[in-house]
Amino acid sequence: MQTIFAIGMPGGPEMLFIVFIILLLFGAKKIPDLARGMGKGIREFKDATKEIKKEVDEAGKEIDKQ
């Protein structure tokens, strides 16, 4: 059972290796820009999700009125 969890979650040394590879590929100057872009993308996704939920709730209320 422990082997299943070992495959799914990287430990400390694996995380350090991943960070090292990212630094080599993108460089230290590009990482903040990448993180900023990811943050904006996540924020837009959350806003879109909230908007869709609001529209569904409003449609449900209109159906209940009828």
N, C-alpha and C positions, 0 to 999 in steps of 0.2 A: 504494500500500500504506500510506503514511503517513496518508492520510485516514481509513482504517478505525480506526486507533488514536486519532486526534484526536477522533473522535466518542465513543468509549467512555470515555476517561479525562479528567476535567476537570483543567486546569492550575492554576497559582497564582492568576491573577486570577479564574478561575471559582470556585475554592474560597473566596476572600475574599468574593465576591458571595453565595455560598450561605450562608456564616456570617452575613453582614450581614442577609440576608433572615430567617434563623432568629431573630436577635436582635430584629428588628422585629416578627415574628409573636408570639413567646413572651415576650420581655423577659428581662433578665439574671437576674431572681430565679427564674424558672421553669426555666431550663436545667439547673441542678443536680438539680432534682427529676425532670426528664425523663430525664437521664442515669442517675440512680439507679434509676428504674423500668426503663429498658432493661437495665441491668446485672442486676437481679433476674430479668427475663424470660430473659435469655441464660443465667444460672446455672440456672434451673429447666429450661430446654430441655436443657442439658448433662446435668443430673442424670437427667432422663427418658430421654435417649439412653443413658446408662450403665446404667440399670436395664433397659431393653429389651435391650441387648446381653448383660447378665448372664443374663436369662431365656432368651434364645436359646442362649447357651452351655450353660446347665444342661439345656435340652431336648435339645441335641445330645449331651451326655454320657449322658443317660438312654437315648437311642436307641442309642448305642454299646454300652451295657451289655447290651442285649437281644440 
